[in-house]
Amino acid sequence: MNSFLKSVIIIIIILIILALGKVPYFQQIGRDLYAKLEAWVRGLWKSGVDFWNQHILGRVSSEIDKRQEIVKKQIGNQAKQVEQTLWQKIKDYFLGLTGQQQPANK
């Protein structure tokens, strides 16, 4: 089954569920189903978080810290370059307004 057909079927199912949600008879069923699904999803989420904390976070936390420092340095360098470029553009603009010659760039 191609992905387009799957998408259409899923959209149709969602629309049917939305339409049935407006019928008073199905509202209580919807609330019960929502409560069960919410509890199930919360359990899955907790299991996922526990797995992440126990098995993955310890392995990658040092790498995350190292890369975080690298990114901070790169952002600082780029900010400094932007500041210098902006300052140079402002100086060039005002020199152009006053008609002065710009000194040769290095």
MISE-768104 format. One record per residue: z, x, y negated of N, C-alpha, C in turn; residue in one letter. Coordinates in steps of 0.001 Angstrom, whole numbers, plus 500000, padded with zeros to 6 digits. Each point is the difference from the previous one (the first is absolute). Layout:
<guvos>
ZXYZXYZXYa ...
</guvos>
This chain:
<guvos>
500000500854501171500000499146498829500000500903498762m 499104499764499095499942500872498838501107499665498999n 500211500900499071501114499856499061499817498802499065s 498760499674499658499773498857499109500457498710500666f 499652499831501261500386498795500724501518499920500153l 500632501138500264501472500029500097500618499588498671k 499454500507498911500527499674498667499860498508499715s 498875499434500350499772498573499774500989499176500813v 500215500373501260500949499274500850501416500082499431i 500393501165499542501336500168499413500141499146498744i 498972499969499169500056499182498778500097498523500349i 499260499569501010500064498600500423501401499659500513i 500583500883500786501357499765500516500997499891498852i 499880500894499025500909499963498848499832498693499226i 498778499571499799499764498740499281500557498804500767l 499870500008501324500568498914500805501516499982499870i 500608501181500053501458500084499861500431499492498628i 499265500379498958500335499522498652499849498490499891l 498955499455500593499787498557499946501090499259500763a 500363500514501175501045499353500786501374500126499328l 500173501029499185501263500172499287500246498900498986g 498956499339499573500145498911499028500400498682500668k 499810499908501296500352498782500742501501500033500279v 500748498949499621501466500020500158500463500267501439p 499261499520500980500406500173501399500058501479500378y 499083500791499470499916501409500376500846500915499116f 500599499472498935500778500846499102501218500594500694q 500716499223500792501170500517500709499578501040501039q 498896499755500669499490500979500966499658501303499283i 499407499885498833499658501182499205501232500778499570g 501046499291499590501241500680499598500613500744501177r 500034499334501162500564500644501195499177501223500400d 498686499844499980499123501106500349500170501155499017l 500105499685498708500191501030498986501306500747500226y 501075499265500306501297500642500232499924500946501207a 499331499556501067499869500852501186499147501232499704k 498900499788499297499134501128499667500687500980499066l 500762499472499053500712500873499070501004500872500736e 500750499409500927500964500773500784499283501046500847a 498871499638500593499248500932500827499457501162499166w 499456499688498817499449501045499136501105500908499486v 501145499422499657501133500833499550500439500956501112r 500029499518501233500347500855501128498993501122500187g 498712499680499884498967501030500107500123501024498876l 500248499505498803500133500900498854501183500938500196w 501127499460500446501186500826500230499724501031501083k 499324499600501067499655500944501059499098501110499471s 499040499620499175499101500996499418500731500972499092g 500900499475499188500773500865499099500905500931500808v 500640499473501018500853500832500848499189501102500680d 498824499655500527499142500994500648499598501071499001f 499617499573498803499608500954498953501143500958499693w 501191499445499802501141500835499641500392500952501123n 499931499557501241500443500824501117498966501041500429q 498731499634500003499010500870500620499051500699499038h 499751499426498862498951500545499137500563500644498741i 500938499348499352500489500468498704500569501411500075l 500756500291501046500571501338500136498948501076500110g 498893499684500628498932500986500183499209500250498727r 499861498988499188499123500146498844500746500142498671v 501306499854499988500718500019498717499895501354499306s 500079501096500754499884501312499362498597500201499438s 499002499529500727498615500105499517499796499129498761e 500615498835499994499911499123498829500620500672498784i 501169500616500176500656500679498883499142501151499472d 499409500772500932499177501135499590498777499518499222k 499342498992500506498797499494499322500344499315498683r 501182499413499927500428499365498756500121501055498896q 500549501158500334500115501080499011498627500493499572e 499074500117500945498642500441499675499343499015499043i 500145498714500289499399498970499153500619500020498604v 501303500180499915500656500065498684499446501157499178k 499801501165500646499452501158499281498574499724499541k 499198499389500876498624499700499631499934499010498850q 500850499001500027500027499016498907500415500674498705i 500983500883500076500429500731498808498879500860499436g 499269500694500876498882500837499548498900499150499377n 499680498880500619498959499138499455500419499402498663q 501267499632499882500486499461498726499893501061498904a 500317501236500355499906501091499032498548500213499574k 499063499937500953498585500162499674499509498867499109q 500421498782500294499605498858499170500537500172498583v 501240500446499906500609500213498685499232501049499212e 499638501113500647499254501054499316498617499521499585q 499335499280500884498666499492499689500063499005498842t 500974499114500049500155499011498936500293500677498674l 500883500984500009500336500715498778498763500711499442w 499193500598500878498790500678499561499011499013499379q 499853498824500617499098498975499455500470499528498626k 501312499832499851500538499575498694499734501076498946i 500238501264500364499749501094499058498525500046499618k 499116499874500996498561500027499725499603498851499080d 500577498842500206499689498831499176500383500249498547y 501234500477499789500449500216498637499263501168499343f 499642501013500780499201501084499433498628499475499581l 499455499074500793498715499405499652500096499154498744g 501134499320499802500185499181498791500112500862498751l 500659501132500131500197500859498845498807500940499757t 499092500060500974498808500825499837500246501467500295g 501118500319500565500282501392500337499297500374501297q 499767501278500131499367500512501210501061500120501090q 499580499649501188500898500133501163499917501431500492q 501168500638500248499944501366500532499389499973501397p 499391501110500375499355500096501325501045499840501085a 499649499205501001500914499799501133500038501247500853n 501109500157500647500195501185500863499204499880501255k 
</guvos>
